[in-house]
Amino acid sequence: MRNLAPLFSLILLAGTIHAQQVQMLPVQGSVYMLTGAGGNITVQTGKEGLLLVDSGLAAKQAEVLAEIRKLSSAPILYIINTHVHPDHVGGNEGFSPRSATFAGDARNNARIEGDQPLRIIGHENVLNRMTTPTGKETPPPQFGLPQDEYATPFKDLRFNGEGIVIYHEPKAHTDGDSIVFFRGSDVISTGDIFTPGGYPFIDIERGGSINGEIDALDHLLDLTIPGKTQEGGTYIVPGHGRICDEADLVEFRDMVVIIRDRVRTMMQKNMTLAQIEAAKLTMDYDTEYISANSFVKANEFVEAIYRSLAAGK
């Protein structure tokens, strides 16, 4: 049970998050960040309608829609899920065109062209983990599931005149992680691969791994271009926390690599997990990545690295 502690901590924090105010912040171009809904939600707006990256907690869905309506009355035509955790997909059902909550809202029941319903996009591993096998029985209807799942390294679309590329990052935070690159606005939405101000949650039970996490962070660095004096340029909407740029991402990636290497060195000396945790390998980073609202403690991050490396991942 200890290995699930970060996920349990995340769920327990939902009560705290529920009390937070939902707020919309401009990022760049046609992209906004909505905070206070659990995980951050990215909103792209334009003449064709609205696109969301993630949908927050189910309990915050009405507040999320109310805040979105302050920005635009256009229909929500796409939701892209970055991964399976409930603080990022919990609001899907409320936005589903067949949901009783919004069944009478024509703006969420039909697309501008062709009377097509809202499309929820996610990697196939997100869909697989959101559905429970039931043997030979037909599973009951479920709303809010990705019905536009993809199994390729990337998926692209054009919406509101902007090219959008969705990249699968295998075996990173989970096995179904997607990052979303808004090419015209020069904004990337990362999900929980990147969480400035908090250690990353490597969800090994759901296919995550430390080396996959680092590979994903390296890919993000390949996509970001800084502005003058290394400030600005490509902006990043993380899974939790503030709007960032490449300099923030570099700092986070270096921290993850350094702690991974420290754990690996001690494992090569045949030290046990208890001995490695006792060495407090994260101590010089704890003041920046541990706070009252952190859902991954330092020893949990170290344990995830140890378990991932022990499994050869």
N, C-alpha and C positions, 0 to 999 in steps of 0.2 A: 504493500500500500504506500510505502514511503516514496516510491518512484513516481506516483501520481500526485505528489504534494503540490507541485506548481499549478497543475490544472485545478485541484481543489481550491488552492489559494485564489486563483483567478475567479472561480465561481463565487467564493465567499466575498470577494471584493465587489461583486455585482450589487450588493446592497449599498455599498458606499457610492458606487458609480451612479446608482439609481437616483441618489440625492443631488448629483451634480447637474448643473444647468447645461442644456444643449445650446451650443453656440456655433454660428457659421462664420468662418474666417476666409477672406480672399487669399488665394495662393499666387496665381499667375495665369495670364491668359483667360481662358474660359473655365478655370478649375478653382474650386473652393474646398475647404476642409471643414467638416462638421465634427465638433468635439462633444464629449459628455454623454455619448450614447453607448458606452462600452468601449469597443475599438473605434478608432477614428473612421469616419466615412468620407470618401472623396466624392465630390459632386461636380459633374461637367454639365454646363448649360449652353443652350443655343436655340436656333430657330426650329430645329427638328424635335426638340424635347430635352429630357434630362436623362443622364446616365449616372448611376451610383456605383462606387466600388465599396462593397460591404454594406450591411444594413443594420449593424448594431445589435443591442440586446432586444429581445422581444418586448420587454417591459417598457422600453424607451421609444417604441415605434411610433406612437401617436405624437410624441413630442418632436421626434425627428421629422415627421411629415409636416407638422405645423411650422417648424423652422425652415424647411425647404420651401414651403409655400410663401414665406416672406421674400424669398429670392425669385421664385418663378411659379406661375400657375400652369406651366406646360406639363404634359404627361410624362411620367417616369417610364421610360421604354426599355431600359437595360439596368440590370444589377449584375456586377461581376464580383464573385466571391473569391477572396484571396486564399481562404482555407476554411476548415470545418468548425472551428471553435465557436461556441454560442454567442460570444460577444461580437462576432463578425457576421454570423448568418442568422441570428435569432429573429431579426426583423423581416426576413424573407417572406414568411407566411402572411404577415399583415399587408405586404405589398402585392401578394399574389392576386391576379385578376379574378380568381375564383374564391378568394377569401371573403367570408361573410362581413368582415370589418369594413372592407372598401368595395364591396360588390356594386354599390350604387354610385361609385365615383367613376364617371365615364373617362376621366383623364387617366385613370390607372387601368381601365379595362380595354382600351383600344389604342393602337398606334395611329399616328397621323396618316400613314399610307396603308391601305389594305385591311384595316380593321383586325390587325394581328395583336395578340396579347403581349404583355411585358415578357421579355426574355431574361432568364437568369442563367448566367454563364459561369462555369467553374470547371476545373480539371476533373477528369473522370474519377479520381481518387476522392474528391470531395463528395461527389454523388454517392460513391460506394460506401463511404463512411457515414453519410447521412441516412442511409437506408439500412434496415436490419433484415438479414435473410430469415425467411420463415419456412424453410423446407419446401414442401410441395404446395403449401397454401398460398393463395393469392394475397399479397400484402394489402392492407387497407389503403385508400387514397391518401396521399400526403401532399400538402400544399407547400410551396416555397422551396422545392427542390430545384437544383440546376437541371434544366431540360435542354440546354445547349452546351453539353459537356464536350470537352476536347481531350484528345489523348496524344497530341503532337507536341513537339518542343515549343511551338508558339501558335497563337491564333491572332488574326488581325481583323479589323473592321474600320469603316469610315463612318463617323457620326458627327453631326453638326459641323461638317466641313473639315474635320480633323482626323488624321490618321491615328489609330489607337492600336498598340501592339500589346498582347497579353503573353507573357513568357512563363512557362512552367519551370519552377526551380525544384528539381527532384531532391528528395531526402534532405531538406533544409530544416526549417522550423517543423514542418510535417512533410508527408509525401505528396501532398496536393497543393503546395504553395504556388500562387501566381503573383507576379508583379505586373503592374499596368503602366505603360508608358504613353502619355499623351504627347505626341510628337510636336504638334503645333504650339501647344502651351509650354512645352519643355518642363513637364511635371511628371514625376514617377510616384505611384502609390505602391507601397512595399508590403502591406500586411505586417505580420509579426516577425518577419525576417529581420527587420530593423526596428529597434525600440530604444531610442535615445533616452538616457536617464534611467535605464533598467537593464539588467542582464537578460539576454535572450532566453526564451523558453524553448529548449530542444525537446520536443515531444516524441520521445523514442517509441512510446506505445503506438503512435500514429505515424511512424515511418521517418521521424526526424533524425538527423545525425549532425555531429559537429563539423565534419569535413564538408558535408553538403551545405551547411549554413555558411561556411567560409566561401565555398564556391559561389553561392548566391550573392554574398556581399561583394565578391570580386566582380561578378557580372554587373551588379548595380554600379560599381565604380567605372566599369567600361562604358556605361550608358550616360553617366553624368559628366557635364562639362562646366567648370567653374566660370564665374564672371571675372571681372578685373579684380586684382589683388586677392584672388581666391574666394571672394564673397559673391553670393548670388549665383547667377547662371541657372543651371538646372535645379529646380526645387523638389524636395522630397516630402511626401506625406507618409509618415511612418504608421505602424499599426497602433501605437500609443505614443503620446508625447507631442512635442512641438514640431512646427514646420522646420525643415533642415535643408542644408545645402551639402555640397561634396565634402567640405572640410569636416562637418559633423560625421558624415559617413566614414571618412578615413579614420577618424579617431575611434569610432565604434569598431570598425573592422580590425584595426590594429590591436585593440583590447582583446577581442575574441581570439585572435591568432596567438597573442602572447600567453594568455591563460591556457589555451589548448596546448601550446608547446611546453609550458611548465608542468602540466599534468602528465603529458607524454614522457617527459624526461624522468619524472619520478616513477612512472610505471615501468620504464626500462630498467630501473634499479630494483624492481620487484617489490615496491612499496605497496601496501594495502590501501584501500580506499580510506579507511580510518586514519592512517598515517598521512595520506595526502591532504585530507580535510584538515587535520590538525596543523599542517604547515601553513594554513591561511594564505594560499597562493593569490588570492584576490585582494589582499588587504590594501594595496596601494590604489585600487580602483573603487573600493567600497563606498567612499564618500560621494562619488559621482553616480554610482549605479545602484545604490541601496537607499531607499527612502521609506517613509511610512506607508506609501501606496504601492511599493514594489511587490509583485506577485511571484518573483523568482529570487529566492535568497541565495547568498554567495555559495553556501555548501550544496544547494540544489543544482546550481549551475556547474559546479565542480563535479558532482556526482554524475550529471548528464554527460559531461565530457568523458569521464572515466568509463561509463557504461558504453558509450558510443565507440570509443577507441578499443575497448576490450572486445567489442563485437566486430572490429575491423571496419568501422564506418566513419 
